[in-house]
Amino acid sequence: GGRGVLRLLGYTEESGEGLSFPPEVEGPDPPRVASVTADVLVLRAEMDLLLANQHTNPQFFTQILMGGDE
C-alpha cells in the first residue's frame, strides 16, 4: 500500500497527520526514490498483465506468492 511505499522512501515517523521523515533526515534520497519508483511501476505493469491474463510467465508469480520455488 501507499504507507509501505512511503516507508521505503524514509517516511517512518508516525503522527496524527500521517507519516513524516525522522528528525535526523532532511528528505528523501534521490537514488532510493528512483529505485522504489521503478520497482512499483514494474510491479504494477506485471500485475496488470496478470489480471488481463496476458502475462507470459504467470507461474513465476504463483511461486513467489506461495513462498518458494515449488
mmCIF file as Biopython writes it, N, C-alpha, C and O atoms, coordinates in Angstrom:
data_model
#
loop_
_atom_site.group_PDB
_atom_site.id
_atom_site.type_symbol
_atom_site.label_atom_id
_atom_site.label_alt_id
_atom_site.label_comp_id
_atom_site.label_asym_id
_atom_site.label_entity_id
_atom_site.label_seq_id
_atom_site.pdbx_PDB_ins_code
_atom_site.Cartn_x
_atom_site.Cartn_y
_atom_site.Cartn_z
_atom_site.occupancy
_atom_site.B_iso_or_equiv
_atom_site.auth_seq_id
_atom_site.auth_asym_id
_atom_site.pdbx_PDB_model_num
ATOM 1   N N  . GLY A ? 1  ? 0.802  -1.182  0.000   1.0 0.0 1  A 1 
ATOM 2   C CA . GLY A ? 1  ? 0.000  0.000   0.000   1.0 0.0 1  A 1 
ATOM 3   C C  . GLY A ? 1  ? 0.852  1.256   0.000   1.0 0.0 1  A 1 
ATOM 4   O O  . GLY A ? 1  ? 2.082  1.199   -0.015  1.0 0.0 1  A 1 
ATOM 5   N N  . GLY A ? 2  ? 0.189  2.355   0.016   1.0 0.0 2  A 1 
ATOM 6   C CA . GLY A ? 2  ? 0.867  3.648   -0.025  1.0 0.0 2  A 1 
ATOM 7   C C  . GLY A ? 2  ? 1.798  3.875   1.148   1.0 0.0 2  A 1 
ATOM 8   O O  . GLY A ? 2  ? 2.898  4.401   0.980   1.0 0.0 2  A 1 
ATOM 9   N N  . ARG A ? 3  ? 1.362  3.480   2.340   1.0 0.0 3  A 1 
ATOM 10  C CA . ARG A ? 3  ? 2.228  3.668   3.514   1.0 0.0 3  A 1 
ATOM 11  C C  . ARG A ? 3  ? 3.498  2.830   3.399   1.0 0.0 3  A 1 
ATOM 12  O O  . ARG A ? 3  ? 4.572  3.268   3.811   1.0 0.0 3  A 1 
ATOM 13  N N  . GLY A ? 4  ? 3.379  1.640   2.849   1.0 0.0 4  A 1 
ATOM 14  C CA . GLY A ? 4  ? 4.558  0.795   2.674   1.0 0.0 4  A 1 
ATOM 15  C C  . GLY A ? 4  ? 5.569  1.435   1.744   1.0 0.0 4  A 1 
ATOM 16  O O  . GLY A ? 4  ? 6.772  1.388   2.003   1.0 0.0 4  A 1 
ATOM 17  N N  . VAL A ? 5  ? 5.093  2.031   0.664   1.0 0.0 5  A 1 
ATOM 18  C CA . VAL A ? 5  ? 5.991  2.714   -0.267  1.0 0.0 5  A 1 
ATOM 19  C C  . VAL A ? 5  ? 6.621  3.917   0.414   1.0 0.0 5  A 1 
ATOM 20  O O  . VAL A ? 5  ? 7.821  4.148   0.266   1.0 0.0 5  A 1 
ATOM 21  N N  . LEU A ? 6  ? 5.837  4.687   1.157   1.0 0.0 6  A 1 
ATOM 22  C CA . LEU A ? 6  ? 6.406  5.837   1.872   1.0 0.0 6  A 1 
ATOM 23  C C  . LEU A ? 6  ? 7.475  5.403   2.870   1.0 0.0 6  A 1 
ATOM 24  O O  . LEU A ? 6  ? 8.489  6.083   3.033   1.0 0.0 6  A 1 
ATOM 25  N N  . ARG A ? 7  ? 7.251  4.281   3.530   1.0 0.0 7  A 1 
ATOM 26  C CA . ARG A ? 7  ? 8.266  3.776   4.466   1.0 0.0 7  A 1 
ATOM 27  C C  . ARG A ? 7  ? 9.561  3.417   3.725   1.0 0.0 7  A 1 
ATOM 28  O O  . ARG A ? 7  ? 10.653 3.666   4.235   1.0 0.0 7  A 1 
ATOM 29  N N  . LEU A ? 8  ? 9.444  2.841   2.540   1.0 0.0 8  A 1 
ATOM 30  C CA . LEU A ? 8  ? 10.639 2.533   1.754   1.0 0.0 8  A 1 
ATOM 31  C C  . LEU A ? 8  ? 11.410 3.792   1.387   1.0 0.0 8  A 1 
ATOM 32  O O  . LEU A ? 8  ? 12.627 3.752   1.210   1.0 0.0 8  A 1 
ATOM 33  N N  . LEU A ? 9  ? 10.704 4.905   1.272   1.0 0.0 9  A 1 
ATOM 34  C CA . LEU A ? 9  ? 11.336 6.169   0.914   1.0 0.0 9  A 1 
ATOM 35  C C  . LEU A ? 9  ? 11.882 6.916   2.122   1.0 0.0 9  A 1 
ATOM 36  O O  . LEU A ? 9  ? 12.497 7.970   1.961   1.0 0.0 9  A 1 
ATOM 37  N N  . GLY A ? 10 ? 11.672 6.398   3.324   1.0 0.0 10 A 1 
ATOM 38  C CA . GLY A ? 10 ? 12.231 7.022   4.517   1.0 0.0 10 A 1 
ATOM 39  C C  . GLY A ? 10 ? 11.237 7.726   5.411   1.0 0.0 10 A 1 
ATOM 40  O O  . GLY A ? 10 ? 11.618 8.244   6.461   1.0 0.0 10 A 1 
ATOM 41  N N  . TYR A ? 11 ? 9.970  7.760   5.025   1.0 0.0 11 A 1 
ATOM 42  C CA . TYR A ? 11 ? 8.937  8.371   5.861   1.0 0.0 11 A 1 
ATOM 43  C C  . TYR A ? 11 ? 8.541  7.360   6.934   1.0 0.0 11 A 1 
ATOM 44  O O  . TYR A ? 11 ? 7.683  6.511   6.690   1.0 0.0 11 A 1 
ATOM 45  N N  . THR A ? 12 ? 9.145  7.437   8.104   1.0 0.0 12 A 1 
ATOM 46  C CA . THR A ? 12 ? 8.917  6.406   9.109   1.0 0.0 12 A 1 
ATOM 47  C C  . THR A ? 12 ? 8.344  6.936   10.415  1.0 0.0 12 A 1 
ATOM 48  O O  . THR A ? 12 ? 7.996  6.145   11.292  1.0 0.0 12 A 1 
ATOM 49  N N  . GLU A ? 13 ? 8.238  8.240   10.567  1.0 0.0 13 A 1 
ATOM 50  C CA . GLU A ? 13 ? 7.707  8.812   11.800  1.0 0.0 13 A 1 
ATOM 51  C C  . GLU A ? 13 ? 6.192  8.955   11.699  1.0 0.0 13 A 1 
ATOM 52  O O  . GLU A ? 13 ? 5.686  9.634   10.805  1.0 0.0 13 A 1 
ATOM 53  N N  . GLU A ? 14 ? 5.472  8.315   12.615  1.0 0.0 14 A 1 
ATOM 54  C CA . GLU A ? 14 ? 4.010  8.397   12.648  1.0 0.0 14 A 1 
ATOM 55  C C  . GLU A ? 14 ? 3.585  9.675   13.364  1.0 0.0 14 A 1 
ATOM 56  O O  . GLU A ? 14 ? 4.172  10.058  14.376  1.0 0.0 14 A 1 
ATOM 57  N N  . SER A ? 15 ? 2.569  10.320  12.833  1.0 0.0 15 A 1 
ATOM 58  C CA . SER A ? 15 ? 1.964  11.471  13.505  1.0 0.0 15 A 1 
ATOM 59  C C  . SER A ? 15 ? 0.469  11.440  13.234  1.0 0.0 15 A 1 
ATOM 60  O O  . SER A ? 15 ? -0.007 10.611  12.457  1.0 0.0 15 A 1 
ATOM 61  N N  . GLY A ? 16 ? -0.265 12.327  13.863  1.0 0.0 16 A 1 
ATOM 62  C CA . GLY A ? 16 ? -1.700 12.382  13.646  1.0 0.0 16 A 1 
ATOM 63  C C  . GLY A ? 16 ? -2.062 12.742  12.220  1.0 0.0 16 A 1 
ATOM 64  O O  . GLY A ? 16 ? -3.176 12.470  11.771  1.0 0.0 16 A 1 
ATOM 65  N N  . GLU A ? 17 ? -1.126 13.352  11.503  1.0 0.0 17 A 1 
ATOM 66  C CA . GLU A ? 17 ? -1.370 13.784  10.130  1.0 0.0 17 A 1 
ATOM 67  C C  . GLU A ? 17 ? -0.814 12.817  9.092   1.0 0.0 17 A 1 
ATOM 68  O O  . GLU A ? 17 ? -0.925 13.062  7.890   1.0 0.0 17 A 1 
ATOM 69  N N  . GLY A ? 18 ? -0.224 11.732  9.543   1.0 0.0 18 A 1 
ATOM 70  C CA . GLY A ? 18 ? 0.332  10.757  8.605   1.0 0.0 18 A 1 
ATOM 71  C C  . GLY A ? 18 ? 1.777  10.440  8.918   1.0 0.0 18 A 1 
ATOM 72  O O  . GLY A ? 18 ? 2.183  10.423  10.080  1.0 0.0 18 A 1 
ATOM 73  N N  . LEU A ? 19 ? 2.554  10.188  7.874   1.0 0.0 19 A 1 
ATOM 74  C CA . LEU A ? 19 ? 3.967  9.835   8.027   1.0 0.0 19 A 1 
ATOM 75  C C  . LEU A ? 19 ? 4.848  11.023  7.682   1.0 0.0 19 A 1 
ATOM 76  O O  . LEU A ? 19 ? 4.491  11.855  6.847   1.0 0.0 19 A 1 
ATOM 77  N N  . SER A ? 20 ? 6.007  11.095  8.338   1.0 0.0 20 A 1 
ATOM 78  C CA . SER A ? 20 ? 6.986  12.129  8.016   1.0 0.0 20 A 1 
ATOM 79  C C  . SER A ? 20 ? 8.381  11.550  8.206   1.0 0.0 20 A 1 
ATOM 80  O O  . SER A ? 20 ? 8.546  10.435  8.701   1.0 0.0 20 A 1 
ATOM 81  N N  . PHE A ? 21 ? 9.373  12.324  7.805   1.0 0.0 21 A 1 
ATOM 82  C CA . PHE A ? 21 ? 10.748 11.891  7.999   1.0 0.0 21 A 1 
ATOM 83  C C  . PHE A ? 21 ? 11.131 12.020  9.463   1.0 0.0 21 A 1 
ATOM 84  O O  . PHE A ? 21 ? 10.624 12.898  10.161  1.0 0.0 21 A 1 
ATOM 85  N N  . PRO A ? 22 ? 12.026 11.146  9.941   1.0 0.0 22 A 1 
ATOM 86  C CA . PRO A ? 22 ? 12.545 11.312  11.292  1.0 0.0 22 A 1 
ATOM 87  C C  . PRO A ? 22 ? 13.318 12.633  11.380  1.0 0.0 22 A 1 
ATOM 88  O O  . PRO A ? 22 ? 13.771 13.144  10.357  1.0 0.0 22 A 1 
ATOM 89  N N  . PRO A ? 23 ? 13.474 13.182  12.566  1.0 0.0 23 A 1 
ATOM 90  C CA . PRO A ? 23 ? 14.153 14.481  12.705  1.0 0.0 23 A 1 
ATOM 91  C C  . PRO A ? 23 ? 15.552 14.533  12.090  1.0 0.0 23 A 1 
ATOM 92  O O  . PRO A ? 23 ? 15.960 15.578  11.583  1.0 0.0 23 A 1 
ATOM 93  N N  . GLU A ? 24 ? 16.281 13.440  12.128  1.0 0.0 24 A 1 
ATOM 94  C CA . GLU A ? 24 ? 17.659 13.449  11.621  1.0 0.0 24 A 1 
ATOM 95  C C  . GLU A ? 24 ? 17.748 13.355  10.094  1.0 0.0 24 A 1 
ATOM 96  O O  . GLU A ? 24 ? 18.837 13.479  9.534   1.0 0.0 24 A 1 
ATOM 97  N N  . VAL A ? 25 ? 16.623 13.140  9.423   1.0 0.0 25 A 1 
ATOM 98  C CA . VAL A ? 25 ? 16.609 13.012  7.965   1.0 0.0 25 A 1 
ATOM 99  C C  . VAL A ? 25 ? 15.993 14.265  7.362   1.0 0.0 25 A 1 
ATOM 100 O O  . VAL A ? 25 ? 14.890 14.667  7.733   1.0 0.0 25 A 1 
ATOM 101 N N  . GLU A ? 26 ? 16.721 14.883  6.421   1.0 0.0 26 A 1 
ATOM 102 C CA . GLU A ? 26 ? 16.227 16.117  5.810   1.0 0.0 26 A 1 
ATOM 103 C C  . GLU A ? 26 ? 15.243 15.874  4.678   1.0 0.0 26 A 1 
ATOM 104 O O  . GLU A ? 26 ? 14.354 16.694  4.447   1.0 0.0 26 A 1 
ATOM 105 N N  . GLY A ? 27 ? 15.385 14.768  3.973   1.0 0.0 27 A 1 
ATOM 106 C CA . GLY A ? 27 ? 14.497 14.492  2.855   1.0 0.0 27 A 1 
ATOM 107 C C  . GLY A ? 27 ? 14.842 13.168  2.222   1.0 0.0 27 A 1 
ATOM 108 O O  . GLY A ? 27 ? 15.754 12.475  2.673   1.0 0.0 27 A 1 
ATOM 109 N N  . PRO A ? 28 ? 14.114 12.809  1.169   1.0 0.0 28 A 1 
ATOM 110 C CA . PRO A ? 28 ? 14.343 11.512  0.528   1.0 0.0 28 A 1 
ATOM 111 C C  . PRO A ? 28 ? 15.685 11.470  -0.197  1.0 0.0 28 A 1 
ATOM 112 O O  . PRO A ? 28 ? 16.206 12.495  -0.637  1.0 0.0 28 A 1 
ATOM 113 N N  . ASP A ? 29 ? 16.222 10.275  -0.306  1.0 0.0 29 A 1 
ATOM 114 C CA . ASP A ? 29 ? 17.457 10.021  -1.042  1.0 0.0 29 A 1 
ATOM 115 C C  . ASP A ? 29 ? 17.088 9.806   -2.511  1.0 0.0 29 A 1 
ATOM 116 O O  . ASP A ? 29 ? 16.451 8.803   -2.833  1.0 0.0 29 A 1 
ATOM 117 N N  . PRO A ? 30 ? 17.472 10.727  -3.419  1.0 0.0 30 A 1 
ATOM 118 C CA . PRO A ? 30 ? 17.028 10.622  -4.821  1.0 0.0 30 A 1 
ATOM 119 C C  . PRO A ? 30 ? 17.280 9.260   -5.482  1.0 0.0 30 A 1 
ATOM 120 O O  . PRO A ? 30 ? 16.382 8.768   -6.166  1.0 0.0 30 A 1 
ATOM 121 N N  . PRO A ? 31 ? 18.439 8.626   -5.320  1.0 0.0 31 A 1 
ATOM 122 C CA . PRO A ? 31 ? 18.606 7.294   -5.939  1.0 0.0 31 A 1 
ATOM 123 C C  . PRO A ? 31 ? 17.634 6.263   -5.363  1.0 0.0 31 A 1 
ATOM 124 O O  . PRO A ? 31 ? 17.149 5.396   -6.090  1.0 0.0 31 A 1 
ATOM 125 N N  . ARG A ? 32 ? 17.350 6.353   -4.071  1.0 0.0 32 A 1 
ATOM 126 C CA . ARG A ? 32 ? 16.410 5.407   -3.451  1.0 0.0 32 A 1 
ATOM 127 C C  . ARG A ? 32 ? 14.992 5.654   -3.974  1.0 0.0 32 A 1 
ATOM 128 O O  . ARG A ? 32 ? 14.252 4.705   -4.237  1.0 0.0 32 A 1 
ATOM 129 N N  . VAL A ? 33 ? 14.616 6.923   -4.124  1.0 0.0 33 A 1 
ATOM 130 C CA . VAL A ? 33 ? 13.299 7.261   -4.670  1.0 0.0 33 A 1 
ATOM 131 C C  . VAL A ? 33 ? 13.169 6.703   -6.084  1.0 0.0 33 A 1 
ATOM 132 O O  . VAL A ? 33 ? 12.136 6.132   -6.432  1.0 0.0 33 A 1 
ATOM 133 N N  . ALA A ? 34 ? 14.203 6.861   -6.894  1.0 0.0 34 A 1 
ATOM 134 C CA . ALA A ? 34 ? 14.173 6.345   -8.265  1.0 0.0 34 A 1 
ATOM 135 C C  . ALA A ? 34 ? 14.034 4.825   -8.267  1.0 0.0 34 A 1 
ATOM 136 O O  . ALA A ? 34 ? 13.274 4.269   -9.060  1.0 0.0 34 A 1 
ATOM 137 N N  . SER A ? 35 ? 14.762 4.159   -7.385  1.0 0.0 35 A 1 
ATOM 138 C CA . SER A ? 35 ? 14.717 2.699   -7.310  1.0 0.0 35 A 1 
ATOM 139 C C  . SER A ? 35 ? 13.332 2.204   -6.893  1.0 0.0 35 A 1 
ATOM 140 O O  . SER A ? 35 ? 12.780 1.301   -7.521  1.0 0.0 35 A 1 
ATOM 141 N N  . VAL A ? 36 ? 12.777 2.787   -5.846  1.0 0.0 36 A 1 
ATOM 142 C CA . VAL A ? 36 ? 11.458 2.369   -5.377  1.0 0.0 36 A 1 
ATOM 143 C C  . VAL A ? 36 ? 10.398 2.665   -6.434  1.0 0.0 36 A 1 
ATOM 144 O O  . VAL A ? 36 ? 9.507  1.848   -6.665  1.0 0.0 36 A 1 
ATOM 145 N N  . THR A ? 37 ? 10.488 3.830   -7.079  1.0 0.0 37 A 1 
ATOM 146 C CA . THR A ? 37 ? 9.534  4.197   -8.122  1.0 0.0 37 A 1 
ATOM 147 C C  . THR A ? 37 ? 9.568  3.183   -9.261  1.0 0.0 37 A 1 
ATOM 148 O O  . THR A ? 37 ? 8.522  2.747   -9.743  1.0 0.0 37 A 1 
ATOM 149 N N  . ALA A ? 38 ? 10.773 2.810   -9.688  1.0 0.0 38 A 1 
ATOM 150 C CA . ALA A ? 38 ? 10.906 1.825   -10.765 1.0 0.0 38 A 1 
ATOM 151 C C  . ALA A ? 38 ? 10.310 0.478   -10.347 1.0 0.0 38 A 1 
ATOM 152 O O  . ALA A ? 38 ? 9.610  -0.163  -11.131 1.0 0.0 38 A 1 
ATOM 153 N N  . ASP A ? 39 ? 10.587 0.053   -9.115  1.0 0.0 39 A 1 
ATOM 154 C CA . ASP A ? 39 ? 10.038 -1.220  -8.635  1.0 0.0 39 A 1 
ATOM 155 C C  . ASP A ? 39 ? 8.517  -1.204  -8.621  1.0 0.0 39 A 1 
ATOM 156 O O  . ASP A ? 39 ? 7.878  -2.173  -9.032  1.0 0.0 39 A 1 
ATOM 157 N N  . VAL A ? 40 ? 7.937  -0.101  -8.147  1.0 0.0 40 A 1 
ATOM 158 C CA . VAL A ? 40 ? 6.481  0.000   -8.088  1.0 0.0 40 A 1 
ATOM 159 C C  . VAL A ? 40 ? 5.875  -0.003  -9.488  1.0 0.0 40 A 1 
ATOM 160 O O  . VAL A ? 40 ? 4.855  -0.653  -9.719  1.0 0.0 40 A 1 
ATOM 161 N N  . LEU A ? 41 ? 6.495  0.720   -10.426 1.0 0.0 41 A 1 
ATOM 162 C CA . LEU A ? 41 ? 5.981  0.761   -11.797 1.0 0.0 41 A 1 
ATOM 163 C C  . LEU A ? 41 ? 6.057  -0.607  -12.470 1.0 0.0 41 A 1 
ATOM 164 O O  . LEU A ? 41 ? 5.123  -1.010  -13.164 1.0 0.0 41 A 1 
ATOM 165 N N  . VAL A ? 42 ? 7.160  -1.321  -12.268 1.0 0.0 42 A 1 
ATOM 166 C CA . VAL A ? 42 ? 7.300  -2.655  -12.855 1.0 0.0 42 A 1 
ATOM 167 C C  . VAL A ? 42 ? 6.279  -3.612  -12.243 1.0 0.0 42 A 1 
ATOM 168 O O  . VAL A ? 42 ? 5.647  -4.391  -12.956 1.0 0.0 42 A 1 
ATOM 169 N N  . LEU A ? 43 ? 6.121  -3.552  -10.927 1.0 0.0 43 A 1 
ATOM 170 C CA . LEU A ? 43 ? 5.140  -4.418  -10.269 1.0 0.0 43 A 1 
ATOM 171 C C  . LEU A ? 43 ? 3.738  -4.131  -10.790 1.0 0.0 43 A 1 
ATOM 172 O O  . LEU A ? 43 ? 2.966  -5.055  -11.047 1.0 0.0 43 A 1 
ATOM 173 N N  . ARG A ? 44 ? 3.410  -2.861  -10.946 1.0 0.0 44 A 1 
ATOM 174 C CA . ARG A ? 44 ? 2.076  -2.516  -11.460 1.0 0.0 44 A 1 
ATOM 175 C C  . ARG A ? 44 ? 1.868  -3.065  -12.873 1.0 0.0 44 A 1 
ATOM 176 O O  . ARG A ? 44 ? 0.804  -3.599  -13.187 1.0 0.0 44 A 1 
ATOM 177 N N  . ALA A ? 45 ? 2.884  -2.932  -13.716 1.0 0.0 45 A 1 
ATOM 178 C CA . ALA A ? 45 ? 2.772  -3.463  -15.084 1.0 0.0 45 A 1 
ATOM 179 C C  . ALA A ? 45 ? 2.612  -4.979  -15.061 1.0 0.0 45 A 1 
ATOM 180 O O  . ALA A ? 45 ? 1.807  -5.532  -15.810 1.0 0.0 45 A 1 
ATOM 181 N N  . GLU A ? 46 ? 3.380  -5.651  -14.203 1.0 0.0 46 A 1 
ATOM 182 C CA . GLU A ? 46 ? 3.269  -7.110  -14.088 1.0 0.0 46 A 1 
ATOM 183 C C  . GLU A ? 46 ? 1.879  -7.506  -13.604 1.0 0.0 46 A 1 
ATOM 184 O O  . GLU A ? 46 ? 1.288  -8.452  -14.127 1.0 0.0 46 A 1 
ATOM 185 N N  . MET A ? 47 ? 1.354  -6.798  -12.616 1.0 0.0 47 A 1 
ATOM 186 C CA . MET A ? 47 ? 0.029  -7.106  -12.090 1.0 0.0 47 A 1 
ATOM 187 C C  . MET A ? 47 ? -1.060 -6.862  -13.139 1.0 0.0 47 A 1 
ATOM 188 O O  . MET A ? 47 ? -2.015 -7.632  -13.240 1.0 0.0 47 A 1 
ATOM 189 N N  . ASP A ? 48 ? -0.911 -5.797  -13.908 1.0 0.0 48 A 1 
ATOM 190 C CA . ASP A ? 48 ? -1.872 -5.530  -14.981 1.0 0.0 48 A 1 
ATOM 191 C C  . ASP A ? 48 ? -1.906 -6.681  -15.990 1.0 0.0 48 A 1 
ATOM 192 O O  . ASP A ? 48 ? -2.977 -7.098  -16.433 1.0 0.0 48 A 1 
ATOM 193 N N  . LEU A ? 49 ? -0.725 -7.187  -16.346 1.0 0.0 49 A 1 
ATOM 194 C CA . LEU A ? 49 ? -0.653 -8.321  -17.273 1.0 0.0 49 A 1 
ATOM 195 C C  . LEU A ? 49 ? -1.297 -9.575  -16.669 1.0 0.0 49 A 1 
ATOM 196 O O  . LEU A ? 49 ? -2.023 -10.302 -17.347 1.0 0.0 49 A 1 
ATOM 197 N N  . LEU A ? 50 ? -1.018 -9.810  -15.394 1.0 0.0 50 A 1 
ATOM 198 C CA . LEU A ? 50 ? -1.617 -10.971 -14.728 1.0 0.0 50 A 1 
ATOM 199 C C  . LEU A ? 50 ? -3.138 -10.866 -14.694 1.0 0.0 50 A 1 
ATOM 200 O O  . LEU A ? 50 ? -3.840 -11.832 -14.995 1.0 0.0 50 A 1 
ATOM 201 N N  . LEU A ? 51 ? -3.643 -9.695  -14.327 1.0 0.0 51 A 1 
ATOM 202 C CA . LEU A ? 51 ? -5.092 -9.514  -14.227 1.0 0.0 51 A 1 
ATOM 203 C C  . LEU A ? 51 ? -5.775 -9.620  -15.584 1.0 0.0 51 A 1 
ATOM 204 O O  . LEU A ? 51 ? -6.932 -10.030 -15.670 1.0 0.0 51 A 1 
ATOM 205 N N  . ALA A ? 52 ? -5.060 -9.250  -16.647 1.0 0.0 52 A 1 
ATOM 206 C CA . ALA A ? 52 ? -5.612 -9.351  -18.000 1.0 0.0 52 A 1 
ATOM 207 C C  . ALA A ? 52 ? -5.382 -10.738 -18.593 1.0 0.0 52 A 1 
ATOM 208 O O  . ALA A ? 52 ? -5.742 -10.997 -19.741 1.0 0.0 52 A 1 
ATOM 209 N N  . ASN A ? 53 ? -4.780 -11.628 -17.806 1.0 0.0 53 A 1 
ATOM 210 C CA . ASN A ? 53 ? -4.463 -12.987 -18.244 1.0 0.0 53 A 1 
ATOM 211 C C  . ASN A ? 53 ? -3.585 -12.981 -19.494 1.0 0.0 53 A 1 
ATOM 212 O O  . ASN A ? 53 ? -3.755 -13.808 -20.390 1.0 0.0 53 A 1 
ATOM 213 N N  . GLN A ? 54 ? -2.645 -12.039 -19.540 1.0 0.0 54 A 1 
ATOM 214 C CA . GLN A ? 54 ? -1.748 -11.913 -20.687 1.0 0.0 54 A 1 
ATOM 215 C C  . GLN A ? 54 ? -0.274 -12.022 -20.305 1.0 0.0 54 A 1 
ATOM 216 O O  . GLN A ? 54 ? 0.600  -11.801 -21.142 1.0 0.0 54 A 1 
ATOM 217 N N  . HIS A ? 55 ? 0.006  -12.359 -19.052 1.0 0.0 55 A 1 
ATOM 218 C CA . HIS A ? 55 ? 1.400  -12.461 -18.624 1.0 0.0 55 A 1 
ATOM 219 C C  . HIS A ? 55 ? 2.026  -13.709 -19.230 1.0 0.0 55 A 1 
ATOM 220 O O  . HIS A ? 55 ? 1.389  -14.760 -19.288 1.0 0.0 55 A 1 
ATOM 221 N N  . THR A ? 56 ? 3.276  -13.595 -19.684 1.0 0.0 56 A 1 
ATOM 222 C CA . THR A ? 56 ? 3.934  -14.730 -20.333 1.0 0.0 56 A 1 
ATOM 223 C C  . THR A ? 56 ? 4.420  -15.779 -19.344 1.0 0.0 56 A 1 
ATOM 224 O O  . THR A ? 56 ? 4.618  -16.930 -19.734 1.0 0.0 56 A 1 
ATOM 225 N N  . ASN A ? 57 ? 4.620  -15.423 -18.073 1.0 0.0 57 A 1 
ATOM 226 C CA . ASN A ? 57 ? 5.105  -16.371 -17.068 1.0 0.0 57 A 1 
ATOM 227 C C  . ASN A ? 57 ? 4.335  -16.244 -15.756 1.0 0.0 57 A 1 
ATOM 228 O O  . ASN A ? 57 ? 4.933  -15.907 -14.734 1.0 0.0 57 A 1 
ATOM 229 N N  . PRO A ? 58 ? 3.039  -16.499 -15.753 1.0 0.0 58 A 1 
ATOM 230 C CA . PRO A ? 58 ? 2.275  -16.317 -14.511 1.0 0.0 58 A 1 
ATOM 231 C C  . PRO A ? 58 ? 2.722  -17.258 -13.394 1.0 0.0 58 A 1 
ATOM 232 O O  . PRO A ? 58 ? 2.559  -16.938 -12.216 1.0 0.0 58 A 1 
ATOM 233 N N  . GLN A ? 59 ? 3.280  -18.405 -13.746 1.0 0.0 59 A 1 
ATOM 234 C CA . GLN A ? 59 ? 3.740  -19.343 -12.728 1.0 0.0 59 A 1 
ATOM 235 C C  . GLN A ? 59 ? 4.851  -18.752 -11.861 1.0 0.0 59 A 1 
ATOM 236 O O  . GLN A ? 59 ? 4.998  -19.133 -10.700 1.0 0.0 59 A 1 
ATOM 237 N N  . PHE A ? 60 ? 5.626  -17.832 -12.411 1.0 0.0 60 A 1 
ATOM 238 C CA . PHE A ? 60 ? 6.683  -17.168 -11.657 1.0 0.0 60 A 1 
ATOM 239 C C  . PHE A ? 60 ? 6.090  -16.449 -10.442 1.0 0.0 60 A 1 
ATOM 240 O O  . PHE A ? 60 ? 6.637  -16.528 -9.342  1.0 0.0 60 A 1 
ATOM 241 N N  . PHE A ? 61 ? 4.975  -15.752 -10.643 1.0 0.0 61 A 1 
ATOM 242 C CA . PHE A ? 61 ? 4.350  -15.028 -9.544  1.0 0.0 61 A 1 
ATOM 243 C C  . PHE A ? 61 ? 3.630  -15.962 -8.595  1.0 0.0 61 A 1 
ATOM 244 O O  . PHE A ? 61 ? 3.557  -15.693 -7.396  1.0 0.0 61 A 1 
ATOM 245 N N  . THR A ? 62 ? 3.099  -17.049 -9.111  1.0 0.0 62 A 1 
ATOM 246 C CA . THR A ? 62 ? 2.486  -18.046 -8.233  1.0 0.0 62 A 1 
ATOM 247 C C  . THR A ? 62 ? 3.529  -18.582 -7.260  1.0 0.0 62 A 1 
ATOM 248 O O  . THR A ? 62 ? 3.251  -18.736 -6.071  1.0 0.0 62 A 1 
ATOM 249 N N  . GLN A ? 63 ? 4.725  -18.866 -7.758  1.0 0.0 63 A 1 
ATOM 250 C CA . GLN A ? 63 ? 5.799  -19.368 -6.910  1.0 0.0 63 A 1 
ATOM 251 C C  . GLN A ? 63 ? 6.170  -18.337 -5.844  1.0 0.0 63 A 1 
ATOM 252 O O  . GLN A ? 63 ? 6.363  -18.692 -4.681  1.0 0.0 63 A 1 
ATOM 253 N N  . ILE A ? 64 ? 6.268  -17.090 -6.225  1.0 0.0 64 A 1 
ATOM 254 C CA . ILE A ? 64 ? 6.618  -16.036 -5.266  1.0 0.0 64 A 1 
ATOM 255 C C  . ILE A ? 64 ? 5.531  -15.918 -4.199  1.0 0.0 64 A 1 
ATOM 256 O O  . ILE A ? 64 ? 5.829  -15.859 -3.006  1.0 0.0 64 A 1 
ATOM 257 N N  . LEU A ? 65 ? 4.279  -15.883 -4.629  1.0 0.0 65 A 1 
ATOM 258 C CA . LEU A ? 65 ? 3.175  -15.731 -3.689  1.0 0.0 65 A 1 
ATOM 259 C C  . LEU A ? 65 ? 3.025  -16.928 -2.776  1.0 0.0 65 A 1 
ATOM 260 O O  . LEU A ? 65 ? 2.562  -16.788 -1.643  1.0 0.0 65 A 1 
ATOM 261 N N  . MET A ? 66 ? 3.410  -18.111 -3.252  1.0 0.0 66 A 1 
ATOM 262 C CA . MET A ? 66 ? 3.319  -19.303 -2.439  1.0 0.0 66 A 1 
ATOM 263 C C  . MET A ? 66 ? 4.520  -19.459 -1.513  1.0 0.0 66 A 1 
ATOM 264 O O  . MET A ? 66 ? 4.528  -20.328 -0.642  1.0 0.0 66 A 1 
ATOM 265 N N  . GLY A ? 67 ? 5.527  -18.622 -1.700  1.0 0.0 67 A 1 
ATOM 266 C CA . GLY A ? 67 ? 6.648  -18.609 -0.774  1.0 0.0 67 A 1 
ATOM 267 C C  . GLY A ? 67 ? 7.818  -19.495 -1.133  1.0 0.0 67 A 1 
ATOM 268 O O  . GLY A ? 67 ? 8.534  -19.933 -0.232  1.0 0.0 67 A 1 
ATOM 269 N N  . GLY A ? 68 ? 8.048  -19.779 -2.388  1.0 0.0 68 A 1 
ATOM 270 C CA . GLY A ? 68 ? 9.207  -20.587 -2.713  1.0 0.0 68 A 1 
ATOM 271 C C  . GLY A ? 68 ? 9.282  -20.998 -4.150  1.0 0.0 68 A 1 
ATOM 272 O O  . GLY A ? 68 ? 8.541  -20.512 -5.004  1.0 0.0 68 A 1 
ATOM 273 N N  . ASP A ? 69 ? 10.195 -21.907 -4.400  1.0 0.0 69 A 1 
ATOM 274 C CA . ASP A ? 69 ? 10.445 -22.407 -5.757  1.0 0.0 69 A 1 
ATOM 275 C C  . ASP A ? 69 ? 9.830  -23.784 -5.949  1.0 0.0 69 A 1 
ATOM 276 O O  . ASP A ? 69 ? 10.509 -24.702 -6.409  1.0 0.0 69 A 1 
ATOM 277 N N  . GLU A ? 70 ? 8.593  -23.940 -5.615  1.0 0.0 70 A 1 
ATOM 278 C CA . GLU A ? 70 ? 7.952  -25.260 -5.675  1.0 0.0 70 A 1 
ATOM 279 C C  . GLU A ? 70 ? 7.411  -25.560 -7.035  1.0 0.0 70 A 1 
ATOM 280 O O  . GLU A ? 70 ? 6.842  -26.631 -7.250  1.0 0.0 70 A 1 
#
